[in-house]
Amino acid sequence: MRLTEALRIQPGTSAALIGAGGKSSALRRLVEELAPQCPVLVTTTTRLAREQSDMARHHLVLKTPADLKRVAGLLADHGTLLVTGPLDESEGKWRGLAIDQLTRLHETFELEAGSREPAAALLIEADGARGRSWKAPAPHEPVVPEWVDLVVPMVGLDVIGQPAGSDLVHRSELAVELLGIAPDAAVSWGEVAKLLGSPRGGLQGVPAGSEVRVVLNKVDTETRLAAARQIAGELVRDPRMAAVVIGAVQATPPAMECWGRVGGVVLAGGGSSRLGQPKQLVEWRGRALVWHAARAALEAGLAPVVVVTGAEADGVAAALREEPVVLAYNPRWESGQSASVVAGLEAVEGSVE
């Protein structure tokens, strides 16, 4: 699977990559995949290594506010464009853009989105990791604009089994403090999942309105694949996580598996005119039929499970009062099954893959 497909990045998407374990490689892969479809603008809110200036076909260094006016033309000429601040000679890194500069860029492309040309994709590296595979963020990072569509926390799974205080971990002192483990303790899949799902870890600084898709990178052995599946299974239980991508961004294809929540819709809104009694409330083995249907969906791991009610809304609610389901009333239940399908889909939209 292509990385753009796994992350659902398309023309017009704004995405911020955070964490560690291959952000720069992921950015290069995304530019490569997106370039045939739409213009691609790449930038950073932190620092970018000097050698990464070849990430796009052209590199614009912003020195004055007027330089922002050149972006649209350069993007049209070259197709892919890296925009940074000047080079910090002391660190040998390109400075990042301030949020107000980035917002002006974003507003420009939002205005152009209605044109006949494909809207530009905007890719942002929003924190640094000094080439390490895993990190805990400092209080000031990541720097993610509120309007970003997608945030992608990353980790390289070569950290599994290595000491938490090893050179593979950026800001290891923060990681061991947050996780409550010793620096010489071997990192397990559980620790990786815990840090990724923590408001002080992988979710720190993520805007409330942004979708979150995690990338578990450097999965190139059976042992790492097994660990990745454990992490993914844990993370997708969190409603904040839209999906978890397992793969190796430098490999072909870069995405091996994509884990996400699958919702279930139980249609229980009909009037049962042919049966002559509420079919959904007929008892079998001491329970209403609707209960058995909902339990089957729950036991299959579907989440959320939405039960659409209609003619017998009160009875169905009573039958399911102890079950962790979402009840969605369809006031148009008499118009046919399709209205209940629509009500069910609307109830799960935005919370599942």
C-alpha positions as a printed NumPy array, in Angstrom:
array([[  0.   ,   0.   ,   0.   ],
       [  1.215,   3.509,  -0.796],
       [  1.886,   5.73 ,   2.206],
       [ -0.501,   8.39 ,   0.893],
       [ -3.274,   5.783,   0.724],
       [ -2.621,   4.506,   4.243],
       [ -2.567,   8.042,   5.666],
       [ -5.444,   9.273,   3.454],
       [ -3.354,  12.212,   2.215],
       [ -4.631,  13.744,  -1.008],
       [ -4.589,  17.086,  -2.866],
       [ -5.52 ,  19.846,  -0.434],
       [ -4.528,  17.92 ,   2.725],
       [ -2.378,  19.638,   5.342],
       [ -0.389,  17.13 ,   7.417],
       [  2.124,  17.497,  10.257],
       [  4.62 ,  14.726,  11.022],
       [  5.816,  14.457,  14.621],
       [  7.793,  12.033,  16.777],
       [ 10.835,  10.071,  15.631],
       [ 11.974,   7.117,  13.598],
       [ 11.879,   8.317,  10.008],
       [  9.97 ,  11.579,   9.571],
       [ 12.314,  12.873,   6.887],
       [ 12.156,   9.583,   4.979],
       [  8.366,   9.628,   5.255],
       [  8.257,  13.191,   3.92 ],
       [ 10.369,  12.202,   0.922],
       [  8.097,   9.242,   0.223],
       [  4.977,  11.409,   0.464],
       [  6.436,  14.029,  -1.892],
       [  7.312,  11.29 ,  -4.374],
       [  3.815,   9.786,  -4.253],
       [  1.919,  13.088,  -4.328],
       [  3.935,  14.922,  -7.007],
       [  2.184,  13.253,  -9.994],
       [ -1.227,  14.229,  -8.552],
       [ -0.843,  17.77 ,  -7.223],
       [  1.6  ,  20.507,  -6.193],
       [  3.379,  19.695,  -2.927],
       [  4.619,  22.275,  -0.433],
       [  7.032,  21.034,   2.243],
       [  8.091,  23.042,   5.274],
       [  8.968,  22.825,   8.946],
       [  8.141,  24.567,  12.211],
       [ 11.381,  23.378,  13.791],
       [ 14.796,  22.83 ,  12.125],
       [ 15.678,  20.901,   8.989],
       [ 19.112,  19.413,   8.313],
       [ 21.14 ,  21.225,   5.646],
       [ 21.274,  18.138,   3.397],
       [ 17.472,  17.856,   3.356],
       [ 17.155,  20.895,   1.097],
       [ 16.815,  18.478,  -1.855],
       [ 13.536,  17.135,  -0.481],
       [ 11.662,  19.079,  -3.18 ],
       [ 12.577,  20.248,  -6.686],
       [ 13.084,  23.819,  -5.485],
       [ 14.042,  25.366,  -2.154],
       [ 12.869,  28.842,  -1.179],
       [ 14.567,  30.514,   1.783],
       [ 12.301,  33.138,   3.343],
       [ 14.34 ,  36.208,   4.235],
       [ 11.671,  38.923,   4.081],
       [  7.845,  38.894,   4.278],
       [  7.757,  39.686,   0.554],
       [  9.3  ,  36.277,  -0.219],
       [  5.966,  34.647,   0.652],
       [  4.525,  36.182,  -2.518],
       [  6.909,  34.065,  -4.591],
       [  5.61 ,  30.731,  -3.295],
       [  2.642,  30.304,  -5.649],
       [  4.703,  31.02 ,  -8.751],
       [  7.575,  28.759,  -7.723],
       [  5.189,  25.951,  -6.871],
       [  3.526,  26.315, -10.258],
       [  6.922,  26.207, -12.006],
       [  8.481,  23.33 , -10.071],
       [  5.586,  21.243,  -8.74 ],
       [  7.265,  20.561,  -5.394],
       [  8.663,  23.29 ,  -3.169],
       [ 10.523,  23.323,   0.145],
       [ 10.106,  26.538,   2.129],
       [ 12.304,  27.265,   5.15 ],
       [ 13.866,  30.116,   7.029],
       [ 17.586,  31.   ,   6.631],
       [ 20.386,  28.61 ,   7.51 ],
       [ 21.486,  28.633,  11.136],
       [ 25.245,  28.428,  10.627],
       [ 25.901,  27.398,  14.237],
       [ 23.735,  24.272,  13.895],
       [ 24.013,  23.734,  10.161],
       [ 20.207,  23.547,   9.925],
       [ 17.494,  25.465,   8.083],
       [ 15.257,  27.417,  10.408],
       [ 11.565,  26.673,  10.494],
       [  8.626,  28.925,   9.722],
       [  6.739,  30.788,  12.4  ],
       [  3.081,  29.855,  12.783],
       [  1.905,  33.165,  11.309],
       [  4.024,  32.611,   8.173],
       [  2.692,  29.092,   7.815],
       [ -0.881,  30.285,   8.302],
       [ -0.498,  32.837,   5.52 ],
       [  0.751,  30.08 ,   3.22 ],
       [ -2.162,  27.871,   4.17 ],
       [ -4.713,  30.627,   3.59 ],
       [ -3.243,  31.274,   0.149],
       [ -3.741,  27.682,  -0.926],
       [ -7.206,  27.484,   0.617],
       [ -8.232,  30.389,  -1.629],
       [ -6.792,  28.607,  -4.66 ],
       [ -8.518,  25.312,  -3.862],
       [-11.571,  26.305,  -5.9  ],
       [ -9.573,  26.673,  -9.105],
       [ -9.388,  24.069, -11.854],
       [ -5.908,  23.03 , -10.801],
       [ -5.496,  20.394,  -8.04 ],
       [ -5.114,  21.916,  -4.581],
       [ -1.61 ,  21.753,  -3.123],
       [ -0.786,  19.281,  -0.367],
       [  1.037,  20.846,   2.58 ],
       [  3.502,  18.667,   4.527],
       [  5.061,  19.941,   7.766],
       [  7.84 ,  18.488,   9.894],
       [  6.696,  19.76 ,  13.279],
       [  9.402,  18.622,  15.685],
       [ 12.934,  17.233,  15.761],
       [ 14.388,  13.941,  16.972],
       [ 18.073,  14.178,  15.977],
       [ 17.778,  11.027,  13.882],
       [ 16.611,   8.853,  16.797],
       [ 13.899,   6.202,  16.637],
       [ 11.755,   7.144,  19.628],
       [ 11.191,  10.272,  21.655],
       [  9.303,  12.004,  24.391],
       [  8.443,  15.611,  23.509],
       [  9.745,  18.592,  25.453],
       [  7.094,  21.007,  26.802],
       [  7.523,  23.377,  23.829],
       [  6.978,  20.754,  21.117],
       [  5.612,  19.808,  18.68 ],
       [  4.649,  23.064,  17.   ],
       [  1.484,  22.167,  15.081],
       [ -0.9  ,  24.805,  13.655],
       [ -4.497,  24.529,  14.859],
       [ -5.823,  24.203,  11.299],
       [ -3.827,  21.102,  10.304],
       [ -6.038,  18.319,   8.915],
       [ -3.836,  15.399,   9.919],
       [ -1.147,  14.735,  12.533],
       [  1.125,  11.71 ,  12.085],
       [  3.033,  10.578,  15.217],
       [  5.919,   8.271,  14.244],
       [  8.198,   5.77 ,  15.955],
       [ 10.88 ,   3.403,  14.664],
       [ 10.391,  -0.09 ,  16.072],
       [ 14.109,  -0.832,  16.134],
       [ 13.785,   0.625,  19.647],
       [ 11.938,  -2.508,  20.834],
       [ 14.176,  -4.504,  23.167],
       [ 16.73 ,  -1.692,  23.511],
       [ 17.409,   0.167,  26.801],
       [ 15.034,   3.08 ,  27.358],
       [ 18.047,   5.3  ,  27.981],
       [ 19.912,   4.276,  24.834],
       [ 21.064,   6.499,  21.978],
       [ 17.982,   5.417,  20.002],
       [ 15.773,   7.512,  22.299],
       [ 15.614,  11.299,  22.032],
       [ 14.947,  13.023,  25.367],
       [ 15.223,   9.634,  27.062],
       [ 15.119,  11.264,  30.513],
       [ 11.582,  12.472,  29.764],
       [ 10.559,   9.086,  28.379],
       [ 11.676,   7.102,  31.437],
       [ 10.065,   9.645,  33.763],
       [  6.742,   9.513,  31.952],
       [  6.715,   5.713,  31.715],
       [  8.074,   5.106,  35.218],
       [ 10.841,   2.75 ,  34.074],
       [ 14.594,   2.567,  34.616],
       [ 16.964,   3.84 ,  31.907],
       [ 18.424,   0.332,  31.509],
       [ 14.998,  -1.324,  31.147],
       [ 14.333,  -2.894,  27.752],
       [ 11.636,  -1.074,  25.789],
       [  8.566,  -3.248,  25.232],
       [  5.671,  -2.805,  22.827],
       [  3.567,  -1.762,  25.824],
       [  5.829,   1.198,  26.596],
       [  5.761,   2.308,  22.96 ],
       [  1.96 ,   2.152,  22.914],
       [  1.679,   3.997,  26.223],
       [  3.93 ,   6.861,  25.11 ],
       [  2.229,   7.19 ,  21.716],
       [ -1.211,   7.4  ,  23.322],
       [ -0.23 ,   9.782,  26.109],
       [ -1.289,  13.466,  26.184],
       [  2.33 ,  14.094,  27.265],
       [  3.701,  11.879,  24.52 ],
       [  2.4  ,  11.183,  21.026],
       [ -0.704,  13.316,  21.527],
       [  1.013,  16.347,  23.05 ],
       [  0.329,  19.495,  21.054],
       [ -2.093,  17.772,  18.677],
       [ -5.017,  20.121,  17.836],
       [ -8.428,  18.858,  18.909],
       [ -9.793,  19.053,  15.371],
       [ -6.939,  17.192,  13.672],
       [ -7.178,  13.553,  12.668],
       [ -4.441,  11.321,  14.131],
       [ -2.833,   8.461,  12.183],
       [  0.203,   6.784,  13.727],
       [  3.071,   5.31 ,  11.683],
       [  5.014,   2.392,  13.169],
       [  8.155,   2.452,  11.039],
       [ 11.165,   0.15 ,  10.517],
       [  9.005,  -2.965,  10.721],
       [ 11.323,  -5.272,   8.795],
       [ 11.407,  -8.45 ,  10.928],
       [  8.764, -10.885,  12.164],
       [  9.539,  -9.886,  15.756],
       [  8.913,  -6.202,  15.005],
       [  5.766,  -7.057,  13.053],
       [  4.375,  -8.969,  16.035],
       [  5.163,  -6.014,  18.315],
       [  3.631,  -3.561,  15.814],
       [  0.38 ,  -5.525,  15.755],
       [  0.212,  -5.464,  19.554],
       [  0.778,  -1.694,  19.559],
       [ -1.789,  -1.126,  16.816],
       [ -4.402,  -3.231,  18.586],
       [ -3.9  ,  -1.195,  21.742],
       [ -3.941,   2.222,  20.079],
       [ -7.057,   1.773,  17.924],
       [ -9.093,   1.361,  21.1  ],
       [ -8.511,   5.061,  21.7  ],
       [-11.187,   7.122,  19.882],
       [ -8.546,   9.821,  19.303],
       [ -6.63 ,   7.496,  16.978],
       [ -8.096,   7.214,  13.489],
       [ -5.673,   4.502,  12.353],
       [ -2.249,   2.919,  12.827],
       [ -0.025,   2.232,   9.817],
       [  2.572,  -0.552,  10.02 ],
       [  5.466,  -0.596,   7.577],
       [  8.889,   0.627,   6.542],
       [  8.725,   3.954,   4.721],
       [ 11.901,   3.334,   2.729],
       [ 10.662,  -0.053,   1.479],
       [  8.418,  -0.833,  -1.481],
       [  5.568,  -0.799,  -0.689],
       [  6.062,   1.404,   2.393],
       [  2.837,   0.429,   4.215],
       [  2.249,  -3.226,   5.08 ],
       [ -0.906,  -3.001,   7.187],
       [ -3.371,  -0.309,   8.238],
       [ -5.29 ,  -0.844,  11.457],
       [ -8.436,   1.137,  12.251],
       [-11.741,   0.816,  14.022],
       [-14.593,  -0.847,  12.156],
       [-18.034,   0.203,  13.295],
       [-21.189,  -1.893,  13.322],
       [-24.756,  -0.851,  12.554],
       [-27.679,  -2.963,  13.778],
       [-30.958,  -2.091,  12.059],
       [-33.766,  -2.382,  14.604],
       [-36.193,   0.323,  13.571],
       [-38.842,  -1.517,  11.575],
       [-42.479,  -2.017,  12.407],
       [-42.539,  -5.805,  11.739],
       [-45.866,  -5.495,   9.894],
       [-45.668,  -8.969,   8.357],
       [-44.858, -10.716,  11.632],
       [-47.551,  -8.879,  13.561],
       [-45.333,  -8.25 ,  16.596],
       [-42.008,  -6.407,  17.148],
       [-39.492,  -8.803,  15.603],
       [-36.526,  -7.153,  17.328],
       [-38.099,  -7.869,  20.739],
       [-38.993, -11.538,  20.144],
       [-37.258, -13.542,  22.857],
       [-34.785, -16.313,  22.164],
       [-32.912, -18.031,  24.973],
       [-34.284, -15.5  ,  27.408],
       [-33.13 , -12.399,  25.492],
       [-34.614, -10.169,  22.79 ],
       [-33.323, -10.832,  19.27 ],
       [-31.904,  -7.306,  19.096],
       [-29.733,  -8.105,  22.129],
       [-28.271, -11.155,  20.373],
       [-27.522,  -9.078,  17.248],
       [-25.836,  -6.341,  19.286],
       [-23.786,  -8.859,  21.295],
       [-22.584, -10.526,  18.084],
       [-21.363,  -7.164,  16.811],
       [-19.67 ,  -6.28 ,  20.105],
       [-17.982,  -9.67 ,  20.445],
       [-16.654,  -9.338,  16.894],
       [-14.7  ,  -6.277,  18.074],
       [-16.745,  -3.69 ,  16.195],
       [-16.646,  -0.232,  17.762],
       [-18.794,   1.685,  18.046],
       [-21.872,  -0.497,  17.647],
       [-24.853,   1.664,  16.671],
       [-28.377,   0.308,  17.047],
       [-30.89 ,   2.214,  14.929],
       [-34.316,   2.391,  16.553],
       [-37.694,   3.463,  15.265],
       [-41.079,   1.837,  15.857],
       [-40.113,   0.16 ,  19.14 ],
       [-37.48 ,   2.604,  20.348],
       [-38.337,   2.323,  24.058],
       [-38.452,  -1.477,  24.023],
       [-35.157,  -1.762,  22.163],
       [-33.516,   0.701,  24.562],
       [-34.745,  -1.36 ,  27.517],
       [-33.426,  -4.592,  26.003],
       [-29.987,  -3.035,  25.531],
       [-29.773,  -0.917,  28.675],
       [-26.736,  -2.808,  29.996],
       [-24.853,  -2.978,  26.688],
       [-22.196,  -0.462,  25.507],
       [-24.009,   0.48 ,  22.309],
       [-25.026,   3.78 ,  20.749],
       [-28.747,   4.223,  20.131],
       [-29.694,   6.269,  17.061],
       [-33.371,   7.049,  16.616],
       [-34.658,   7.21 ,  13.04 ],
       [-37.798,   9.399,  12.947],
       [-38.356,   8.317,   9.315],
       [-38.404,   4.592,  10.065],
       [-41.703,   4.137,   8.174],
       [-40.094,   5.311,   4.914],
       [-38.04 ,   2.117,   4.634],
       [-34.785,   0.462,   5.552],
       [-32.595,   2.887,   3.623],
       [-33.481,   5.7  ,   6.034],
       [-32.243,   3.561,   8.932],
       [-29.03 ,   2.757,   7.051],
       [-28.427,   6.494,   6.617],
       [-29.106,   7.157,  10.321],
       [-26.664,   4.418,  11.312],
       [-23.916,   5.624,   8.992],
       [-24.306,   9.19 ,  10.222],
       [-23.896,   7.955,  13.796],
       [-20.55 ,   6.237,  13.092],
       [-19.163,   8.765,  10.597],
       [-15.9  ,  10.339,  11.676],
       [-15.081,   7.755,  14.362],
       [-14.187,   4.732,  12.222],
       [-12.203,   3.798,   9.139]])
